[in-house]
């Protein structure tokens, strides 16, 4: 497995990242621990989680459970030094807390995550959503930033960066990242960090797949010029790109069985777009899962896709394609398919 450095930090991670948002809900603990072992055996040492996980659905009584499962794996195996751990503080409107985050909440949330993870340091600490609002998760179709208060936003950034700087100094976190952020927001976080000596943005975790390519323009330019690494979540299009939902199929215990609208992804155009990508894979004799994952690392910006699996068997299928390389003809057909089926959700 190739490796990538997060932003301008000295943190090197595997080119793929294991996501854990199903741990403790769809994925039982023994299977979750098996998955971590399998990922390490495959050369993947980067694990992403969040205080609000598991999802599907997010419930107050399960907040923190995914971190706890990872923490028990660390305690049982003693292999903390073999993994790089990323987690997140929940944003506004989440069951993890009644209010949004600020410096005091970040400090408390870091301590709580450290306890659940049974570790002394979090390698990458991320802000799960911007407090001012976000166009992610299908909000782009009606996005209206006109009510934002720039002065309040910058003051909030300074407040959070002060806490993050202290946490780095205390050795509780190593680096800082964003999630569900915009180009304007990311560059302002970078500017404010430079102005006040806070930690610089190392990464941004946004949705990115063959079906969701909002990142390809302004965010891509920002990432290249500012050395910000994309941690691409849902690289398999929330499972659509596996083909398992074609022709009206809803496999038992799948995400669609729990969330019929797939977080707004089940649009009138999505299954047609998926069919077109499945055809590309079939014409070239490539597993569609392996094609979708391999495409991620052909992009012209630093990109580490975060993939998840409900079961160890699903994980084994994904890992089998870790050495897949796409030739120029396949990439050209993917580009043509994107033009024919842009942003289907």
URDA-V72629 format. One line per field, one symbol per residue. psi: psi as a letter, one per 30 degrees, with the letter a starting at -180 (. if undefined). burial: b if it has 16 or more other ideal C-beta (glycine too) atoms within 10 Angstrom, else e. Layout:
psi = ???
burial = ???
This chain:
psi = kllkkjbglgjkllflkjlgffkgdfjleeeeeeeeeeeefggjgkkkalffklailkkefgkfeeeeeeeeeeeefghefflkkkalkkalglfflflalaeeeeeeeeeeeeeefhlfkkejkkjelkffllglhgfffhkjgfgkjeeeeeeeeeeeeeeeeeeeefgflelkllkhlleeeeeeeeeeeeegglkkkelkjlkklffjhfffceeeeeeefghkkkjjlhfghgfeffffglhgkjkkglefffieghhgfilffeeeeeeeeeeeeefghkkeeeeeeeeegflhlkkjkjklkeleeeeeeeffgfgkkkleeeeeeeeeeeefhkif.
burial = eeebebbebebebbbbbbbbbbbbbbbeeebbbbbbebbbebebbbbbbbbbbbbbebeeebbbbbbbbbbbbbeeeeebeebbbbbbbbbbebebbeebbebebbbebbebbbebbbbebbbbbbbbbbbbbbbbebeeeeeeeeeeeeeebeebbeebbebbbebbeeebbbbbbbbbbbbebbbbbbebbeeeebbbbbbbbbbbbbbbeebeeebbebbeebbbbbbbbbbbbbbbbbbbbeeeeeeeebbbeebeebeebbbeebbebbebbbebbeeeebbbbbbbbbbbbebebbbbbbbbbbbbebbeebbebbebebeeebeebbeebbeebeebb
